Amino acid sequence: QVQPVESGGGLVQAGGSLRLSCAASGHPFTIVSMGWWRQAPGKEREFVAAITWNGGDTYYADSAKGRFTISRDNGKNTMYLQMNSLKPDDTAVYYCAVPSPYGPAFTASNVGSLALYDYWGQGTQVTVSS
């Protein structure tokens, strides 16, 4: 059983930065691609960013492009989301998501599909004040 655990959320003013971390245990970390999703109050969960198992490919939602950077350190079994120039609209609970290693490979056309991901963390709250 894969167990992702997020950390790094908090309260920040608009224009500020935060770095989220996701540590995933219970599975060979190095062979799975991973993603970040978020859910704001009253809204559906939405894709933010994803990264392939070796970090060779990254994918971003339009809302994250140019402001957020996804990365991973396989030696530490940890994935990161560096968020800069934060806006109040970024306020949400951010989730780390891991697909089954036996599922389809990440592509630009499928990374934003909720069904691709099998394991979810508890989430970390990010609040951006105006």
Backbone torsions as a table, in degrees:
resi	resn	phi	psi	omega
1	GLN	NA	122.8	177.9
2	VAL	-81.5	135.6	178.6
3	GLN	-128.2	99.8	174.7
4	PRO	-80.2	142.6	178.2
5	VAL	-132.0	118.1	-179.3
6	GLU	-92.2	154.8	173.3
7	SER	-155.2	166.0	174.1
8	GLY	105.3	-3.8	178.2
9	GLY	-70.4	172.5	179.0
10	GLY	166.1	-168.2	179.4
11	LEU	-104.0	129.8	-178.5
12	VAL	-143.0	151.0	176.6
13	GLN	-79.0	155.6	176.7
14	ALA	-55.0	136.9	-176.3
15	GLY	92.4	-10.9	-179.0
16	GLY	-83.6	-174.0	-176.2
17	SER	-133.1	153.5	172.2
18	LEU	-144.6	152.1	172.0
19	ARG	-122.4	119.8	177.0
20	LEU	-93.0	148.4	176.7
21	SER	-125.7	150.2	174.5
22	CYS	-135.5	117.2	174.8
23	ALA	-103.2	128.5	-177.1
24	ALA	-118.3	122.8	179.0
25	SER	-115.0	167.4	173.9
26	GLY	86.9	9.4	-178.8
27	HIS	-160.6	149.2	175.0
28	PRO	-59.8	101.7	-172.4
29	PHE	-58.3	-34.4	-169.0
30	THR	-72.5	-10.1	-175.8
31	ILE	-107.9	4.0	-178.2
32	VAL	-115.0	140.7	167.2
33	SER	-77.6	159.5	-176.1
34	MET	-144.4	163.6	-178.3
35	GLY	-145.1	163.4	171.8
36	TRP	-114.5	135.1	174.7
37	TRP	-128.1	165.6	176.5
38	ARG	-145.3	156.9	178.2
39	GLN	-141.6	118.3	176.7
40	ALA	-90.4	157.7	180.0
41	PRO	-56.0	129.3	177.3
42	GLY	76.9	5.1	-179.3
43	LYS	-120.9	162.5	177.6
44	GLU	-75.4	156.2	175.6
45	ARG	-66.3	135.3	-176.9
46	GLU	-128.9	147.6	179.1
47	PHE	-68.2	140.4	178.2
48	VAL	-115.7	-55.1	-176.4
49	ALA	-162.6	158.8	177.1
50	ALA	-148.0	159.2	-178.1
51	ILE	-144.1	138.8	179.6
52	THR	-74.9	170.8	-169.7
53	TRP	-58.5	-32.0	-177.9
54	ASN	-104.8	7.0	-179.2
55	GLY	76.7	5.7	-175.5
56	GLY	-71.6	-27.3	179.3
57	ASP	-129.5	137.6	176.1
58	THR	-128.9	152.1	-177.4
59	TYR	-135.8	142.8	-178.3
60	TYR	-136.1	144.9	167.2
61	ALA	-69.0	154.9	-179.9
62	ASP	-56.6	-35.6	-177.8
63	SER	-67.8	-19.4	-177.5
64	ALA	-101.0	-19.4	-175.6
65	LYS	-59.9	133.1	178.0
66	GLY	84.2	-13.2	-179.1
67	ARG	-119.4	-34.4	-176.9
68	PHE	-108.9	147.8	176.3
69	THR	-133.1	123.3	177.6
70	ILE	-97.7	141.8	179.2
71	SER	-153.3	172.4	178.4
72	ARG	-150.2	152.7	174.4
73	ASP	-124.7	98.4	-175.8
74	ASN	-66.0	-26.0	176.8
75	GLY	-65.7	-26.4	179.3
76	LYS	-107.2	5.5	-178.1
77	ASN	51.5	41.3	-174.4
78	THR	-135.0	140.0	174.3
79	MET	-113.7	151.3	-176.7
80	TYR	-129.2	156.8	169.8
81	LEU	-135.5	106.3	175.3
82	GLN	-86.3	120.6	-176.9
83	MET	-116.6	117.3	179.2
84	ASN	-115.4	164.8	178.3
85	SER	49.7	47.2	-176.0
86	LEU	-65.3	146.2	-179.2
87	LYS	-120.9	157.9	175.9
88	PRO	-55.7	-31.2	178.5
89	ASP	-67.2	-13.6	176.7
90	ASP	-80.9	-5.9	179.7
91	THR	-62.2	123.2	-176.0
92	ALA	-177.5	170.6	165.9
93	VAL	-89.4	128.1	-177.5
94	TYR	-102.6	131.5	-176.1
95	TYR	-117.6	141.2	170.0
96	CYS	-91.7	134.9	-176.4
97	ALA	-131.6	137.9	-177.0
98	VAL	-128.0	129.7	177.2
99	PRO	-85.8	165.8	172.0
100	SER	-64.3	140.8	177.7
101	PRO	-67.7	-12.0	-178.3
102	TYR	-98.9	3.6	-179.5
103	GLY	-86.2	-174.7	-178.6
104	PRO	-68.6	154.3	177.4
105	ALA	-68.2	151.3	176.4
106	PHE	-66.6	135.3	170.0
107	THR	-136.9	166.6	179.2
108	ALA	-60.9	-25.0	-176.1
109	SER	-87.5	-16.6	-176.2
110	ASN	-116.8	-10.7	-174.7
111	VAL	-64.2	-24.7	-179.8
112	GLY	-90.8	12.9	179.0
113	SER	-94.3	120.0	-179.6
114	LEU	-56.0	-36.5	-174.7
115	ALA	-67.4	-14.9	-178.4
116	LEU	-71.4	-22.5	-171.6
117	TYR	-102.2	134.0	-175.3
118	ASP	-107.3	-25.4	-174.9
119	TYR	-126.5	135.0	-175.5
120	TRP	-129.7	143.6	172.8
121	GLY	-81.1	-179.3	-179.9
122	GLN	-79.1	-16.9	179.1
123	GLY	94.8	154.7	175.7
124	THR	-133.6	133.1	-174.5
125	GLN	-79.5	131.1	172.1
126	VAL	-118.9	123.6	179.1
127	THR	-123.9	123.8	-179.5
128	VAL	-113.1	117.7	-178.8
129	SER	-92.4	148.7	-178.3
130	SER	-88.8	NA	NA
